[in-house]
């Protein structure tokens, strides 16, 4: 049955068992086949999903820059880098 299928498809049928004789016949037949080179095209299709987060972060950055110019009164009382001689 396999021989008939191989003949219908224009191929050959080789009985391969535990001996290497059958496998060698298959490898020889593969090596006789016409060699072809195939080109592959690799591309990536990315979806833009982070533009909303980028817009929100830029908006918050602009708001923060505007608020830095206004300094609350209580922050003037905090001196982190000056020595206190009262201690």
PDB file of N, CA, C and O in Angstrom:
ATOM      1  N   UNK A   1       0.829  -1.193   0.000  1.00  0.00           N
ATOM      2  CA  UNK A   1       0.000   0.000   0.000  1.00  0.00           C
ATOM      3  C   UNK A   1       0.875   1.260   0.000  1.00  0.00           C
ATOM      4  O   UNK A   1       0.597   2.209  -0.733  1.00  0.00           O
ATOM      5  N   UNK A   2       1.946   1.268   0.832  1.00  0.00           N
ATOM      6  CA  UNK A   2       2.827   2.429   0.871  1.00  0.00           C
ATOM      7  C   UNK A   2       3.561   2.610  -0.451  1.00  0.00           C
ATOM      8  O   UNK A   2       3.814   3.739  -0.873  1.00  0.00           O
ATOM      9  N   UNK A   3       3.900   1.509  -1.101  1.00  0.00           N
ATOM     10  CA  UNK A   3       4.563   1.590  -2.408  1.00  0.00           C
ATOM     11  C   UNK A   3       3.643   2.224  -3.443  1.00  0.00           C
ATOM     12  O   UNK A   3       4.094   2.997  -4.288  1.00  0.00           O
ATOM     13  N   UNK A   4       2.342   1.894  -3.377  1.00  0.00           N
ATOM     14  CA  UNK A   4       1.377   2.466  -4.318  1.00  0.00           C
ATOM     15  C   UNK A   4       1.200   3.969  -4.056  1.00  0.00           C
ATOM     16  O   UNK A   4       1.073   4.752  -4.997  1.00  0.00           O
ATOM     17  N   UNK A   5       1.191   4.360  -2.804  1.00  0.00           N
ATOM     18  CA  UNK A   5       1.061   5.784  -2.468  1.00  0.00           C
ATOM     19  C   UNK A   5       2.292   6.553  -2.925  1.00  0.00           C
ATOM     20  O   UNK A   5       2.179   7.653  -3.465  1.00  0.00           O
ATOM     21  N   UNK A   6       3.478   5.967  -2.707  1.00  0.00           N
ATOM     22  CA  UNK A   6       4.716   6.611  -3.138  1.00  0.00           C
ATOM     23  C   UNK A   6       4.770   6.729  -4.661  1.00  0.00           C
ATOM     24  O   UNK A   6       5.213   7.752  -5.181  1.00  0.00           O
ATOM     25  N   UNK A   7       4.329   5.704  -5.377  1.00  0.00           N
ATOM     26  CA  UNK A   7       4.337   5.735  -6.836  1.00  0.00           C
ATOM     27  C   UNK A   7       3.344   6.776  -7.353  1.00  0.00           C
ATOM     28  O   UNK A   7       3.620   7.451  -8.345  1.00  0.00           O
ATOM     29  N   UNK A   8       2.204   6.914  -6.700  1.00  0.00           N
ATOM     30  CA  UNK A   8       1.197   7.893  -7.120  1.00  0.00           C
ATOM     31  C   UNK A   8       1.709   9.314  -6.907  1.00  0.00           C
ATOM     32  O   UNK A   8       1.357  10.218  -7.665  1.00  0.00           O
ATOM     33  N   UNK A   9       2.520   9.515  -5.904  1.00  0.00           N
ATOM     34  CA  UNK A   9       3.064  10.847  -5.622  1.00  0.00           C
ATOM     35  C   UNK A   9       4.383  11.115  -6.303  1.00  0.00           C
ATOM     36  O   UNK A   9       4.956  12.190  -6.128  1.00  0.00           O
ATOM     37  N   UNK A  10       4.881  10.169  -7.074  1.00  0.00           N
ATOM     38  CA  UNK A  10       6.148  10.351  -7.765  1.00  0.00           C
ATOM     39  C   UNK A  10       7.345  10.144  -6.863  1.00  0.00           C
ATOM     40  O   UNK A  10       8.422  10.663  -7.154  1.00  0.00           O
ATOM     41  N   UNK A  11       7.194   9.409  -5.789  1.00  0.00           N
ATOM     42  CA  UNK A  11       8.283   9.163  -4.852  1.00  0.00           C
ATOM     43  C   UNK A  11       8.686   7.710  -4.826  1.00  0.00           C
ATOM     44  O   UNK A  11       8.301   6.938  -5.705  1.00  0.00           O
ATOM     45  N   UNK A  12       9.445   7.337  -3.843  1.00  0.00           N
ATOM     46  CA  UNK A  12       9.867   5.948  -3.702  1.00  0.00           C
ATOM     47  C   UNK A  12       9.497   5.474  -2.305  1.00  0.00           C
ATOM     48  O   UNK A  12       9.249   6.269  -1.399  1.00  0.00           O
ATOM     49  N   UNK A  13       9.469   4.188  -2.163  1.00  0.00           N
ATOM     50  CA  UNK A  13       9.183   3.572  -0.876  1.00  0.00           C
ATOM     51  C   UNK A  13      10.373   2.692  -0.506  1.00  0.00           C
ATOM     52  O   UNK A  13      10.798   1.850  -1.297  1.00  0.00           O
ATOM     53  N   UNK A  14      10.904   2.889   0.692  1.00  0.00           N
ATOM     54  CA  UNK A  14      12.045   2.102   1.164  1.00  0.00           C
ATOM     55  C   UNK A  14      11.665   1.530   2.518  1.00  0.00           C
ATOM     56  O   UNK A  14      11.180   2.236   3.402  1.00  0.00           O
ATOM     57  N   UNK A  15      11.899   0.230   2.653  1.00  0.00           N
ATOM     58  CA  UNK A  15      11.613  -0.403   3.936  1.00  0.00           C
ATOM     59  C   UNK A  15      12.840  -0.213   4.838  1.00  0.00           C
ATOM     60  O   UNK A  15      13.927  -0.704   4.532  1.00  0.00           O
ATOM     61  N   UNK A  16      12.654   0.493   5.935  1.00  0.00           N
ATOM     62  CA  UNK A  16      13.756   0.749   6.868  1.00  0.00           C
ATOM     63  C   UNK A  16      13.408   0.072   8.191  1.00  0.00           C
ATOM     64  O   UNK A  16      12.396   0.382   8.821  1.00  0.00           O
ATOM     65  N   UNK A  17      14.262  -0.849   8.590  1.00  0.00           N
ATOM     66  CA  UNK A  17      14.070  -1.513   9.873  1.00  0.00           C
ATOM     67  C   UNK A  17      15.261  -1.188  10.758  1.00  0.00           C
ATOM     68  O   UNK A  17      15.828  -0.104  10.626  1.00  0.00           O
ATOM     69  N   UNK A  18      15.654  -2.058  11.632  1.00  0.00           N
ATOM     70  CA  UNK A  18      16.743  -1.784  12.558  1.00  0.00           C
ATOM     71  C   UNK A  18      18.109  -1.698  11.884  1.00  0.00           C
ATOM     72  O   UNK A  18      19.057  -1.184  12.477  1.00  0.00           O
ATOM     73  N   UNK A  19      18.220  -2.191  10.660  1.00  0.00           N
ATOM     74  CA  UNK A  19      19.511  -2.113   9.966  1.00  0.00           C
ATOM     75  C   UNK A  19      19.665  -0.740   9.333  1.00  0.00           C
ATOM     76  O   UNK A  19      18.688  -0.033   9.084  1.00  0.00           O
ATOM     77  N   UNK A  20      20.925  -0.382   9.077  1.00  0.00           N
ATOM     78  CA  UNK A  20      21.195   0.925   8.494  1.00  0.00           C
ATOM     79  C   UNK A  20      21.045   0.927   6.981  1.00  0.00           C
ATOM     80  O   UNK A  20      21.142   1.982   6.354  1.00  0.00           O
ATOM     81  N   UNK A  21      20.813  -0.226   6.390  1.00  0.00           N
ATOM     82  CA  UNK A  21      20.717  -0.308   4.930  1.00  0.00           C
ATOM     83  C   UNK A  21      19.537   0.510   4.413  1.00  0.00           C
ATOM     84  O   UNK A  21      19.667   1.227   3.421  1.00  0.00           O
ATOM     85  N   UNK A  22      18.413   0.410   5.062  1.00  0.00           N
ATOM     86  CA  UNK A  22      17.231   1.170   4.641  1.00  0.00           C
ATOM     87  C   UNK A  22      17.415   2.665   4.848  1.00  0.00           C
ATOM     88  O   UNK A  22      17.016   3.472   4.009  1.00  0.00           O
ATOM     89  N   UNK A  23      18.018   3.026   5.967  1.00  0.00           N
ATOM     90  CA  UNK A  23      18.240   4.443   6.241  1.00  0.00           C
ATOM     91  C   UNK A  23      19.266   5.046   5.288  1.00  0.00           C
ATOM     92  O   UNK A  23      19.128   6.194   4.866  1.00  0.00           O
ATOM     93  N   UNK A  24      20.296   4.271   4.951  1.00  0.00           N
ATOM     94  CA  UNK A  24      21.297   4.773   4.004  1.00  0.00           C
ATOM     95  C   UNK A  24      20.668   5.030   2.635  1.00  0.00           C
ATOM     96  O   UNK A  24      21.025   5.999   1.965  1.00  0.00           O
ATOM     97  N   UNK A  25      19.747   4.181   2.218  1.00  0.00           N
ATOM     98  CA  UNK A  25      19.067   4.380   0.939  1.00  0.00           C
ATOM     99  C   UNK A  25      18.238   5.662   0.967  1.00  0.00           C
ATOM    100  O   UNK A  25      18.188   6.402  -0.016  1.00  0.00           O
ATOM    101  N   UNK A  26      17.595   5.911   2.091  1.00  0.00           N
ATOM    102  CA  UNK A  26      16.793   7.133   2.227  1.00  0.00           C
ATOM    103  C   UNK A  26      17.697   8.365   2.189  1.00  0.00           C
ATOM    104  O   UNK A  26      17.392   9.338   1.499  1.00  0.00           O
ATOM    105  N   UNK A  27      18.809   8.327   2.927  1.00  0.00           N
ATOM    106  CA  UNK A  27      19.727   9.468   2.947  1.00  0.00           C
ATOM    107  C   UNK A  27      20.359   9.702   1.574  1.00  0.00           C
ATOM    108  O   UNK A  27      20.559  10.849   1.174  1.00  0.00           O
ATOM    109  N   UNK A  28      20.670   8.638   0.858  1.00  0.00           N
ATOM    110  CA  UNK A  28      21.220   8.779  -0.492  1.00  0.00           C
ATOM    111  C   UNK A  28      20.212   9.436  -1.424  1.00  0.00           C
ATOM    112  O   UNK A  28      20.571  10.281  -2.244  1.00  0.00           O
ATOM    113  N   UNK A  29      18.977   9.051  -1.297  1.00  0.00           N
ATOM    114  CA  UNK A  29      17.924   9.628  -2.153  1.00  0.00           C
ATOM    115  C   UNK A  29      17.691  11.102  -1.810  1.00  0.00           C
ATOM    116  O   UNK A  29      17.447  11.916  -2.700  1.00  0.00           O
ATOM    117  N   UNK A  30      17.765  11.434  -0.558  1.00  0.00           N
ATOM    118  CA  UNK A  30      17.619  12.838  -0.149  1.00  0.00           C
ATOM    119  C   UNK A  30      18.775  13.664  -0.684  1.00  0.00           C
ATOM    120  O   UNK A  30      18.572  14.791  -1.135  1.00  0.00           O
ATOM    121  N   UNK A  31      19.983  13.122  -0.639  1.00  0.00           N
ATOM    122  CA  UNK A  31      21.149  13.850  -1.139  1.00  0.00           C
ATOM    123  C   UNK A  31      21.103  14.042  -2.651  1.00  0.00           C
ATOM    124  O   UNK A  31      21.699  14.991  -3.161  1.00  0.00           O
ATOM    125  N   UNK A  32      20.414  13.172  -3.378  1.00  0.00           N
ATOM    126  CA  UNK A  32      20.293  13.306  -4.833  1.00  0.00           C
ATOM    127  C   UNK A  32      19.273  14.367  -5.230  1.00  0.00           C
ATOM    128  O   UNK A  32      19.278  14.844  -6.365  1.00  0.00           O
ATOM    129  N   UNK A  33      18.418  14.726  -4.316  1.00  0.00           N
ATOM    130  CA  UNK A  33      17.374  15.702  -4.638  1.00  0.00           C
ATOM    131  C   UNK A  33      17.993  17.062  -4.922  1.00  0.00           C
ATOM    132  O   UNK A  33      19.098  17.369  -4.477  1.00  0.00           O
ATOM    133  N   UNK A  34      17.260  17.859  -5.666  1.00  0.00           N
ATOM    134  CA  UNK A  34      17.735  19.190  -6.029  1.00  0.00           C
ATOM    135  C   UNK A  34      17.776  20.074  -4.778  1.00  0.00           C
ATOM    136  O   UNK A  34      16.825  20.124  -3.998  1.00  0.00           O
ATOM    137  N   UNK A  35      18.880  20.750  -4.615  1.00  0.00           N
ATOM    138  CA  UNK A  35      19.051  21.634  -3.463  1.00  0.00           C
ATOM    139  C   UNK A  35      18.528  23.022  -3.827  1.00  0.00           C
ATOM    140  O   UNK A  35      18.816  23.538  -4.907  1.00  0.00           O
ATOM    141  N   UNK A  36      17.785  23.601  -2.950  1.00  0.00           N
ATOM    142  CA  UNK A  36      17.228  24.936  -3.171  1.00  0.00           C
ATOM    143  C   UNK A  36      17.508  25.798  -1.952  1.00  0.00           C
ATOM    144  O   UNK A  36      17.572  25.314  -0.822  1.00  0.00           O
ATOM    145  N   UNK A  37      17.670  27.065  -2.209  1.00  0.00           N
ATOM    146  CA  UNK A  37      17.808  28.020  -1.109  1.00  0.00           C
ATOM    147  C   UNK A  37      16.489  28.746  -0.945  1.00  0.00           C
ATOM    148  O   UNK A  37      15.846  29.134  -1.920  1.00  0.00           O
ATOM    149  N   UNK A  38      16.110  28.917   0.276  1.00  0.00           N
ATOM    150  CA  UNK A  38      14.871  29.606   0.583  1.00  0.00           C
ATOM    151  C   UNK A  38      15.193  30.908   1.297  1.00  0.00           C
ATOM    152  O   UNK A  38      16.064  30.957   2.166  1.00  0.00           O
ATOM    153  N   UNK A  39      14.499  31.931   0.931  1.00  0.00           N
ATOM    154  CA  UNK A  39      14.652  33.214   1.615  1.00  0.00           C
ATOM    155  C   UNK A  39      13.574  33.332   2.673  1.00  0.00           C
ATOM    156  O   UNK A  39      12.437  32.896   2.494  1.00  0.00           O
ATOM    157  N   UNK A  40      13.958  33.917   3.748  1.00  0.00           N
ATOM    158  CA  UNK A  40      12.980  34.162   4.798  1.00  0.00           C
ATOM    159  C   UNK A  40      12.926  35.655   5.077  1.00  0.00           C
ATOM    160  O   UNK A  40      13.946  36.344   5.051  1.00  0.00           O
ATOM    161  N   UNK A  41      11.766  36.125   5.335  1.00  0.00           N
ATOM    162  CA  UNK A  41      11.562  37.520   5.685  1.00  0.00           C
ATOM    163  C   UNK A  41      11.050  37.563   7.119  1.00  0.00           C
ATOM    164  O   UNK A  41      10.015  36.982   7.446  1.00  0.00           O
ATOM    165  N   UNK A  42      11.778  38.246   7.945  1.00  0.00           N
ATOM    166  CA  UNK A  42      11.385  38.368   9.343  1.00  0.00           C
ATOM    167  C   UNK A  42      10.974  39.814   9.587  1.00  0.00           C
ATOM    168  O   UNK A  42      11.728  40.741   9.293  1.00  0.00           O
ATOM    169  N   UNK A  43       9.816  39.989  10.105  1.00  0.00           N
ATOM    170  CA  UNK A  43       9.356  41.330  10.431  1.00  0.00           C
ATOM    171  C   UNK A  43       8.579  41.265  11.732  1.00  0.00           C
ATOM    172  O   UNK A  43       8.071  40.219  12.136  1.00  0.00           O
ATOM    173  N   UNK A  44       8.508  42.391  12.356  1.00  0.00           N
ATOM    174  CA  UNK A  44       7.772  42.469  13.618  1.00  0.00           C
ATOM    175  C   UNK A  44       6.714  43.549  13.491  1.00  0.00           C
ATOM    176  O   UNK A  44       6.988  44.648  13.009  1.00  0.00           O
ATOM    177  N   UNK A  45       5.546  43.241  13.911  1.00  0.00           N
ATOM    178  CA  UNK A  45       4.437  44.182  13.882  1.00  0.00           C
ATOM    179  C   UNK A  45       4.097  44.532  15.322  1.00  0.00           C
ATOM    180  O   UNK A  45       3.468  43.749  16.033  1.00  0.00           O
ATOM    181  N   UNK A  46       4.520  45.716  15.742  1.00  0.00           N
ATOM    182  CA  UNK A  46       4.313  46.136  17.118  1.00  0.00           C
ATOM    183  C   UNK A  46       3.049  46.982  17.222  1.00  0.00           C
ATOM    184  O   UNK A  46       2.726  47.765  16.329  1.00  0.00           O
ATOM    185  N   UNK A  47       2.362  46.808  18.310  1.00  0.00           N
ATOM    186  CA  UNK A  47       1.200  47.634  18.582  1.00  0.00           C
ATOM    187  C   UNK A  47       1.600  48.694  19.595  1.00  0.00           C
ATOM    188  O   UNK A  47       2.243  48.399  20.602  1.00  0.00           O
ATOM    189  N   UNK A  48       1.211  49.932  19.313  1.00  0.00           N
ATOM    190  CA  UNK A  48       1.502  51.021  20.240  1.00  0.00           C
ATOM    191  C   UNK A  48       0.467  50.992  21.358  1.00  0.00           C
ATOM    192  O   UNK A  48      -0.712  51.272  21.140  1.00  0.00           O
ATOM    193  N   UNK A  49       0.920  50.653  22.540  1.00  0.00           N
ATOM    194  CA  UNK A  49       0.003  50.549  23.670  1.00  0.00           C
ATOM    195  C   UNK A  49       0.347  51.505  24.795  1.00  0.00           C
ATOM    196  O   UNK A  49      -0.427  51.647  25.742  1.00  0.00           O
ATOM    197  N   UNK A  50       1.489  52.161  24.709  1.00  0.00           N
ATOM    198  CA  UNK A  50       1.945  52.941  25.845  1.00  0.00           C
ATOM    199  C   UNK A  50       1.845  54.436  25.611  1.00  0.00           C
ATOM    200  O   UNK A  50       2.363  55.201  26.425  1.00  0.00           O
ATOM    201  N   UNK A  51       1.214  54.891  24.553  1.00  0.00           N
ATOM    202  CA  UNK A  51       1.133  56.306  24.298  1.00  0.00           C
ATOM    203  C   UNK A  51       0.246  57.019  25.321  1.00  0.00           C
ATOM    204  O   UNK A  51       0.457  58.199  25.600  1.00  0.00           O
ATOM    205  N   UNK A  52      -0.721  56.332  25.871  1.00  0.00           N
ATOM    206  CA  UNK A  52      -1.578  56.951  26.882  1.00  0.00           C
ATOM    207  C   UNK A  52      -0.789  57.204  28.168  1.00  0.00           C
ATOM    208  O   UNK A  52      -0.909  58.267  28.776  1.00  0.00           O
ATOM    209  N   UNK A  53       0.012  56.229  28.574  1.00  0.00           N
ATOM    210  CA  UNK A  53       0.835  56.408  29.766  1.00  0.00           C
ATOM    211  C   UNK A  53       1.876  57.495  29.547  1.00  0.00           C
ATOM    212  O   UNK A  53       2.188  58.247  30.471  1.00  0.00           O
ATOM    213  N   UNK A  54       2.409  57.587  28.351  1.00  0.00           N
ATOM    214  CA  UNK A  54       3.381  58.624  28.032  1.00  0.00           C
ATOM    215  C   UNK A  54       2.726  60.003  28.096  1.00  0.00           C
ATOM    216  O   UNK A  54       3.316  60.941  28.632  1.00  0.00           O
ATOM    217  N   UNK A  55       1.530  60.133  27.563  1.00  0.00           N
ATOM    218  CA  UNK A  55       0.822  61.417  27.601  1.00  0.00           C
ATOM    219  C   UNK A  55       0.505  61.826  29.035  1.00  0.00           C
ATOM    220  O   UNK A  55       0.657  62.993  29.394  1.00  0.00           O
ATOM    221  N   UNK A  56       0.064  60.873  29.856  1.00  0.00           N
ATOM    222  CA  UNK A  56      -0.238  61.182  31.261  1.00  0.00           C
ATOM    223  C   UNK A  56       1.026  61.584  32.005  1.00  0.00           C
ATOM    224  O   UNK A  56       1.001  62.519  32.805  1.00  0.00           O
ATOM    225  N   UNK A  57       2.136  60.888  31.751  1.00  0.00           N
ATOM    226  CA  UNK A  57       3.376  61.221  32.459  1.00  0.00           C
ATOM    227  C   UNK A  57       3.907  62.583  32.036  1.00  0.00           C
ATOM    228  O   UNK A  57       4.426  63.320  32.875  1.00  0.00           O
ATOM    229  N   UNK A  58       3.792  62.938  30.765  1.00  0.00           N
ATOM    230  CA  UNK A  58       4.230  64.270  30.320  1.00  0.00           C
ATOM    231  C   UNK A  58       3.349  65.344  30.936  1.00  0.00           C
ATOM    232  O   UNK A  58       3.848  66.391  31.350  1.00  0.00           O
ATOM    233  N   UNK A  59       2.053  65.099  31.003  1.00  0.00           N
ATOM    234  CA  UNK A  59       1.136  66.056  31.632  1.00  0.00           C
ATOM    235  C   UNK A  59       1.483  66.246  33.106  1.00  0.00           C
ATOM    236  O   UNK A  59       1.519  67.377  33.589  1.00  0.00           O
ATOM    237  N   UNK A  60       1.735  65.160  33.819  1.00  0.00           N
ATOM    238  CA  UNK A  60       2.091  65.275  35.233  1.00  0.00           C
ATOM    239  C   UNK A  60       3.448  65.964  35.411  1.00  0.00           C
ATOM    240  O   UNK A  60       3.643  66.692  36.385  1.00  0.00           O
ATOM    241  N   UNK A  61       4.361  65.750  34.508  1.00  0.00           N
ATOM    242  CA  UNK A  61       5.659  66.423  34.562  1.00  0.00           C
ATOM    243  C   UNK A  61       5.508  67.931  34.367  1.00  0.00           C
ATOM    244  O   UNK A  61       6.169  68.714  35.049  1.00  0.00           O
ATOM    245  N   UNK A  62       4.648  68.337  33.447  1.00  0.00           N
ATOM    246  CA  UNK A  62       4.396  69.770  33.227  1.00  0.00           C
ATOM    247  C   UNK A  62       3.736  70.392  34.455  1.00  0.00           C
ATOM    248  O   UNK A  62       4.086  71.502  34.859  1.00  0.00           O
ATOM    249  N   UNK A  63       2.791  69.682  35.041  1.00  0.00           N
ATOM    250  CA  UNK A  63       2.133  70.189  36.258  1.00  0.00           C
ATOM    251  C   UNK A  63       3.140  70.319  37.388  1.00  0.00           C
ATOM    252  O   UNK A  63       3.101  71.295  38.137  1.00  0.00           O
ATOM    253  N   UNK A  64       4.043  69.350  37.526  1.00  0.00           N
ATOM    254  CA  UNK A  64       5.046  69.397  38.581  1.00  0.00           C
ATOM    255  C   UNK A  64       6.008  70.560  38.372  1.00  0.00           C
ATOM    256  O   UNK A  64       6.409  71.206  39.341  1.00  0.00           O
ATOM    257  N   UNK A  65       6.382  70.837  37.141  1.00  0.00           N
ATOM    258  CA  UNK A  65       7.266  71.971  36.860  1.00  0.00           C
ATOM    259  C   UNK A  65       6.582  73.280  37.218  1.00  0.00           C
ATOM    260  O   UNK A  65       7.235  74.196  37.720  1.00  0.00           O
ATOM    261  N   UNK A  66       5.282  73.390  36.970  1.00  0.00           N
ATOM    262  CA  UNK A  66       4.544  74.612  37.321  1.00  0.00           C
ATOM    263  C   UNK A  66       4.445  74.787  38.827  1.00  0.00           C
ATOM    264  O   UNK A  66       4.494  75.911  39.326  1.00  0.00           O
ATOM    265  N   UNK A  67       4.305  73.688  39.553  1.00  0.00           N
ATOM    266  CA  UNK A  67       4.129  73.786  41.004  1.00  0.00           C
ATOM    267  C   UNK A  67       5.445  73.982  41.747  1.00  0.00           C
ATOM    268  O   UNK A  67       5.423  74.404  42.903  1.00  0.00           O
ATOM    269  N   UNK A  68       6.566  73.700  41.144  1.00  0.00           N
ATOM    270  CA  UNK A  68       7.849  73.854  41.813  1.00  0.00           C
ATOM    271  C   UNK A  68       8.126  75.323  42.089  1.00  0.00           C
ATOM    272  O   UNK A  68       8.772  75.646  43.086  1.00  0.00           O
ATOM    273  N   UNK A  69       7.658  76.214  41.239  1.00  0.00           N
ATOM    274  CA  UNK A  69       7.904  77.639  41.430  1.00  0.00           C
ATOM    275  C   UNK A  69       7.198  78.176  42.669  1.00  0.00           C
ATOM    276  O   UNK A  69       7.668  79.136  43.280  1.00  0.00           O
ATOM    277  N   UNK A  70       6.105  77.586  43.037  1.00  0.00           N
ATOM    278  CA  UNK A  70       5.406  77.982  44.264  1.00  0.00           C
ATOM    279  C   UNK A  70       5.936  77.133  45.405  1.00  0.00           C
ATOM    280  O   UNK A  70       5.841  75.906  45.376  1.00  0.00           O
ATOM    281  N   UNK A  71       6.483  77.781  46.388  1.00  0.00           N
ATOM    282  CA  UNK A  71       7.032  77.054  47.521  1.00  0.00           C
ATOM    283  C   UNK A  71       6.168  77.354  48.745  1.00  0.00           C
ATOM    284  O   UNK A  71       5.990  78.522  49.090  1.00  0.00           O
ATOM    285  N   UNK A  72       5.641  76.355  49.395  1.00  0.00           N
ATOM    286  CA  UNK A  72       4.827  76.613  50.597  1.00  0.00           C
ATOM    287  C   UNK A  72       5.684  77.187  51.732  1.00  0.00           C
ATOM    288  O   UNK A  72       6.900  76.997  51.761  1.00  0.00           O
ATOM    289  N   UNK A  73       5.040  77.882  52.656  1.00  0.00           N
ATOM    290  CA  UNK A  73       5.741  78.531  53.766  1.00  0.00           C
ATOM    291  C   UNK A  73       6.401  77.527  54.704  1.00  0.00           C
ATOM    292  O   UNK A  73       7.475  77.817  55.233  1.00  0.00           O
ATOM    293  N   UNK A  74       5.819  76.388  54.926  1.00  0.00           N
ATOM    294  CA  UNK A  74       6.365  75.436  55.890  1.00  0.00           C
ATOM    295  C   UNK A  74       7.650  74.786  55.393  1.00  0.00           C
ATOM    296  O   UNK A  74       8.428  74.279  56.201  1.00  0.00           O
ATOM    297  N   UNK A  75       7.895  74.787  54.072  1.00  0.00           N
ATOM    298  CA  UNK A  75       9.137  74.198  53.581  1.00  0.00           C
ATOM    299  C   UNK A  75      10.335  75.096  53.841  1.00  0.00           C
ATOM    300  O   UNK A  75      11.470  74.619  53.837  1.00  0.00           O
ATOM    301  N   UNK A  76      10.111  76.369  54.064  1.00  0.00           N
ATOM    302  CA  UNK A  76      11.212  77.277  54.381  1.00  0.00           C
ATOM    303  C   UNK A  76      11.772  77.042  55.771  1.00  0.00           C
ATOM    304  O   UNK A  76      12.907  77.431  56.044  1.00  0.00           O
ATOM    305  N   UNK A  77      11.011  76.418  56.654  1.00  0.00           N
ATOM    306  CA  UNK A  77      11.453  76.140  58.020  1.00  0.00           C
ATOM    307  C   UNK A  77      12.343  74.905  58.100  1.00  0.00           C
ATOM    308  O   UNK A  77      13.028  74.703  59.103  1.00  0.00           O
ATOM    309  N   UNK A  78      12.344  74.102  57.091  1.00  0.00           N
ATOM    310  CA  UNK A  78      13.129  72.866  57.099  1.00  0.00           C
ATOM    311  C   UNK A  78      14.505  73.155  56.518  1.00  0.00           C
ATOM    312  O   UNK A  78      14.629  73.585  55.371  1.00  0.00           O
ATOM    313  N   UNK A  79      15.538  72.913  57.321  1.00  0.00           N
ATOM    314  CA  UNK A  79      16.909  73.093  56.883  1.00  0.00           C
ATOM    315  C   UNK A  79      17.627  71.756  57.010  1.00  0.00           C
ATOM    316  O   UNK A  79      18.066  71.391  58.100  1.00  0.00           O
ATOM    317  N   UNK A  80      17.746  71.043  55.936  1.00  0.00           N
ATOM    318  CA  UNK A  80      18.353  69.722  55.986  1.00  0.00           C
ATOM    319  C   UNK A  80      19.875  69.773  55.980  1.00  0.00           C
ATOM    320  O   UNK A  80      20.516  68.898  56.562  1.00  0.00           O
ATOM    321  N   UNK A  81      20.461  70.762  55.347  1.00  0.00           N
ATOM    322  CA  UNK A  81      21.903  70.768  55.156  1.00  0.00           C
ATOM    323  C   UNK A  81      22.629  71.831  55.962  1.00  0.00           C
ATOM    324  O   UNK A  81      23.823  72.050  55.756  1.00  0.00           O
ATOM    325  N   UNK A  82      21.948  72.479  56.854  1.00  0.00           N
ATOM    326  CA  UNK A  82      22.600  73.471  57.709  1.00  0.00           C
ATOM    327  C   UNK A  82      22.777  72.913  59.099  1.00  0.00           C
ATOM    328  O   UNK A  82      21.932  72.179  59.611  1.00  0.00           O
ATOM    329  N   UNK A  83      23.913  73.283  59.710  1.00  0.00           N
ATOM    330  CA  UNK A  83      24.169  72.806  61.067  1.00  0.00           C
ATOM    331  C   UNK A  83      23.351  73.631  62.050  1.00  0.00           C
ATOM    332  O   UNK A  83      23.153  74.834  61.881  1.00  0.00           O
ATOM    333  N   UNK A  84      22.893  72.951  63.061  1.00  0.00           N
ATOM    334  CA  UNK A  84      22.147  73.622  64.124  1.00  0.00           C
ATOM    335  C   UNK A  84      23.063  73.706  65.340  1.00  0.00           C
ATOM    336  O   UNK A  84      23.421  72.675  65.910  1.00  0.00           O
ATOM    337  N   UNK A  85      23.450  74.920  65.749  1.00  0.00           N
ATOM    338  CA  UNK A  85      24.356  75.107  66.866  1.00  0.00           C
ATOM    339  C   UNK A  85      23.654  75.041  68.226  1.00  0.00           C
ATOM    340  O   UNK A  85      24.329  75.090  69.254  1.00  0.00           O
ATOM    341  N   UNK A  86      22.361  74.934  68.262  1.00  0.00           N
ATOM    342  CA  UNK A  86      21.632  74.910  69.521  1.00  0.00           C
ATOM    343  C   UNK A  86      21.735  73.554  70.204  1.00  0.00           C
ATOM    344  O   UNK A  86      21.400  73.451  71.384  1.00  0.00           O
ATOM    345  N   UNK A  87      22.178  72.527  69.526  1.00  0.00           N
ATOM    346  CA  UNK A  87      22.229  71.199  70.136  1.00  0.00           C
ATOM    347  C   UNK A  87      23.408  71.026  70.964  1.00  0.00           C
ATOM    348  O   UNK A  87      23.599  69.961  71.550  1.00  0.00           O
TER     349      UNK A  87
END
